[in-house]
Amino acid sequence: QLCSMGLKEEPVVRFAFEALAWGTYIDTWDAMWEVVRRVDRPNFGVCLDTFNIAGRVWADPASGDGRTPDADMALAESLERLVRTVDVKKVFYVQVVDAEKMEQPLLPGHPFHVDGQPPRMSWSRNARTFLYETDRGAYMPVVEVARVILKGLKYEGWVSMELFSRTMADPDPTVPRSHSQRAIRAWEQLAKELDL
């Protein structure tokens, strides 16, 4: 019904569905793609987010090493499936961001832990970084995820440097400017590395 309403608008309103790494029912791009496939409407597509892809398949903030078992193999297989499965015309939006590796597992007693909240959700809200910010703890293979989306799928639409971080709560009036400058640096480095 919502898609039908969007189709009546000029220009047509498109809806981008995003799988969150801590989702109760939909927490992977595979599950999200199945929903989009079943909805089968021209204005219902996906938002592919490097944090949510790598943060579910490859990373685990509650583990000692910050990774899932067989992380590299699991991510490689997931990304191979993504290229074989996803129709780039249904990718409406891409978000590119990394996250800090936790110094201690995000379990009860960790400063970011919230009772009843999945560790990946707490991690997402407090500890994202821009790409290449290893000095800030960035550690996931999000450049490889971005490469698969931007080069493997040949996506050419909107890309945002989405960030959720405790650093955004700093009342310093320079925070918006410094964060936007960090985002620009990350995009420029990614564009150079991927020859975009």
C-alpha positions, -999 to +999 in steps of 0.1 A: +000+000+000+028+024+009+046+016-024+014+023-043+011+057-027+047+065-036+041+055-072+014+081-075+037+110-066+057+131-091+085+124-089+079+088-077+088+083-040+112+053-036+116+034-003+150+020+007+149-009+031+180-013+054+189-044+074+204-034+108+231-056+122+212-061+154+177-065+138+154-090+155+140-105+123+160-089+095+197-085+103+215-094+070+215-081+035+203-116+024+172-114+045+165-078+035+169-088-002+143-116+002+118-091+016+125-067-014+122-096-038+089-107-023+074-071-022+083-068-059+075-032-064+095-009-086+099+018-059+109-006-031+146-013-029+175-015-005+200+007+013+233-011+016+253+000+046+290-011+050+287-010+088+256-032+089+270-057+064+304-061+080+291-055+115+269-085+113+289-110+092+325-101+101+325-082+134+312-089+169+317-062+196+309-087+223+338-110+214+373-107+227+389-102+192+360-081+178+352-107+152+328-135+144+341-171+140+355-175+104+350-138+099+370-134+067+355-165+050+320-156+060+323-120+047+339-132+014+311-157+008+285-130+017+299-105-007+302-131-035+265-138-030+256-101-029+272-096-064+254-127-078+221-119-062+213-082-059+200-063-089+219-029-088+187-012-100+171-020-067+200-004-047+186+030-039+212+042-014+246+033+000+260+042+034+297+039+041+312+039+076+334+018+099+334+013+137+358+011+166+371-022+178+362-024+214+391-026+238+369-048+260+340-070+249+307-050+249+292-071+277+275-061+311+299-037+328+311-021+295+304+017+294+283+013+263+263-017+276+225-011+280+204-038+296+180-053+271+198-037+241+218-059+217+256-052+219+257-044+182+231-017+187+250-001+216+282-003+195+265+012+165+252+042+185+284+050+202+314+038+183+312+044+145+341+060+127+347+071+092+367+049+068+405+048+073+403+062+108+425+035+123+438+061+148+402+062+162+400+024+163+384+017+129+391-020+120+364-036+098+370-044+061+345-019+050+366-007+021+362-042+006+325-041+012+324-007-005+345-020-034+320-049-039+290-025-039+306+003-060+327-017-084+313-052-082+277-042-085+286-011-104+265+011-082+265+048-093+239+065-070+239+084-038+265+075-012+266+089+023+291+088+051+266+079+079+280+083+114+265+076+148+290+083+176+293+095+211+316+122+196+286+139+181+272+147+215+302+169+223+288+205+228+318+220+210+305+242+182+332+229+158+319+193+160+297+195+128+326+210+108+352+186+121+330+156+114+321+168+079+358+173+072+366+138+084+338+125+061+352+143+031+387+130+038+373+094+040+353+098+008+383+113-011+405+085+000+379+059-009+373+075-043+411+075-050+416+039-038+386+026-059+393+049-089+358+064-087 
